[in-house]
């Protein structure tokens, strides 16, 4: 990737958001800004108010799940967004569903920081 990326991290756990953000910063990928949201509904607000390139989202969250967020991204035609899921849910059926929702990579929790780096690098 040649440009600096604006990233959104969506997870209901503040600790997990901090872990993902730390891994993103250590990835070696050029990052401009990292935004965060505790659920899909607040993530939509961040996406509407900011120029975002990559979304890292959890699946299981209150208010609006990651699946609902991914569907909302598709419904709004935000095809430019690279979507990466960070979740404990790694079943084949779930991966198929995520693929239909435009997800480019899945990082399974718990993860090593290199998994975030690889997902970011592959996102381009």
C-alpha positions as CSV (number, residue, x, y, z in Angstrom):
1,X,0.0,0.0,0.0
2,X,1.4,3.4,-1.0
3,X,-0.9,5.7,1.0
4,X,-1.4,6.2,4.7
5,X,-4.5,4.5,5.9
6,X,-7.3,5.7,8.2
7,X,-8.5,2.8,10.2
8,X,-11.6,2.1,12.3
9,X,-11.5,-0.5,15.1
10,X,-14.9,-1.8,16.2
11,X,-15.2,-4.0,19.3
12,X,-17.3,-3.8,22.5
13,X,-14.2,-4.5,24.6
14,X,-12.0,-1.5,25.2
15,X,-9.2,-3.8,26.0
16,X,-9.5,-5.6,22.7
17,X,-9.7,-2.3,20.8
18,X,-6.4,-1.2,22.5
19,X,-4.7,-4.5,21.6
20,X,-5.8,-4.3,18.0
21,X,-4.7,-0.6,17.8
22,X,-1.3,-1.5,19.3
23,X,-0.9,-4.2,16.7
24,X,-1.9,-1.9,13.9
25,X,0.6,0.7,15.1
26,X,3.4,-1.9,15.2
27,X,2.5,-3.4,11.8
28,X,4.8,-1.2,9.8
29,X,1.9,-0.2,7.5
30,X,1.6,3.6,7.1
31,X,-1.3,4.7,9.3
32,X,-2.7,8.2,9.4
33,X,-5.5,7.9,12.0
34,X,-7.1,5.1,14.1
35,X,-10.7,5.6,15.1
36,X,-12.6,3.4,17.4
37,X,-16.2,2.4,18.2
38,X,-17.8,0.1,20.8
39,X,-20.5,-1.2,18.4
40,X,-21.7,-1.2,14.9
41,X,-24.1,1.6,15.4
42,X,-21.4,4.0,16.6
43,X,-19.1,2.7,13.9
44,X,-21.6,3.9,11.2
45,X,-21.4,7.4,12.8
46,X,-17.6,7.3,12.6
47,X,-17.8,6.1,9.0
48,X,-20.2,8.9,8.0
49,X,-18.0,11.6,9.7
50,X,-14.6,10.5,8.6
51,X,-12.6,9.2,5.6
52,X,-11.9,5.6,6.6
53,X,-10.0,3.0,4.5
54,X,-10.0,-0.1,6.6
55,X,-12.5,-1.4,9.2
56,X,-11.5,-4.0,11.8
57,X,-14.7,-5.4,13.4
58,X,-15.7,-7.9,16.0
59,X,-18.8,-10.0,15.3
60,X,-20.5,-10.3,18.7
61,X,-21.3,-6.9,20.0
62,X,-24.4,-5.3,21.6
63,X,-26.6,-2.7,19.9
64,X,-25.4,-3.6,16.3
65,X,-23.4,-6.7,15.6
66,X,-20.4,-6.9,13.3
67,X,-22.6,-8.8,10.8
68,X,-25.2,-6.0,10.9
69,X,-22.4,-3.5,10.5
70,X,-21.0,-5.3,7.5
71,X,-24.4,-5.5,5.9
72,X,-24.9,-1.8,6.5
73,X,-21.6,-1.1,4.8
74,X,-22.7,-3.1,1.8
75,X,-26.2,-1.5,1.8
76,X,-24.6,2.0,1.7
77,X,-22.3,1.1,-1.2
78,X,-19.1,1.7,0.8
79,X,-17.3,-0.7,-1.4
80,X,-14.0,1.1,-1.0
81,X,-13.8,0.0,2.6
82,X,-11.5,-2.9,3.3
83,X,-13.3,-5.1,5.9
84,X,-11.3,-7.3,8.3
85,X,-13.0,-9.3,11.0
86,X,-11.3,-10.0,14.3
87,X,-13.3,-12.7,16.1
88,X,-13.4,-16.0,17.9
89,X,-15.9,-17.2,15.4
90,X,-14.0,-19.1,12.7
91,X,-16.5,-21.7,11.4
92,X,-16.6,-22.4,7.7
93,X,-20.3,-21.2,7.5
94,X,-19.3,-18.0,9.2
95,X,-16.4,-17.5,6.9
96,X,-18.6,-18.0,3.9
97,X,-21.1,-15.5,5.2
98,X,-18.3,-13.0,5.8
99,X,-17.0,-13.5,2.3
100,X,-20.5,-12.6,0.9
101,X,-20.3,-9.4,3.0
102,X,-17.0,-8.3,1.4
103,X,-14.7,-9.3,4.2
104,X,-11.1,-9.5,2.9
105,X,-9.5,-11.2,5.9
106,X,-10.4,-12.8,9.2
107,X,-8.1,-12.7,12.2
108,X,-9.0,-15.2,14.9
109,X,-8.8,-14.3,18.6
110,X,-6.5,-14.7,20.3
111,X,-4.1,-13.5,17.7
112,X,-0.4,-12.5,17.5
113,X,0.3,-9.0,16.3
114,X,1.7,-10.3,13.1
115,X,-1.8,-11.6,12.1
116,X,-3.0,-8.0,12.2
117,X,0.0,-6.8,10.2
118,X,-0.5,-9.6,7.6
119,X,-4.3,-8.8,7.3
120,X,-3.5,-5.1,6.8
121,X,-0.8,-5.8,4.2
122,X,-3.0,-8.2,2.3
123,X,-5.9,-5.7,2.4
124,X,-4.3,-3.6,-0.3
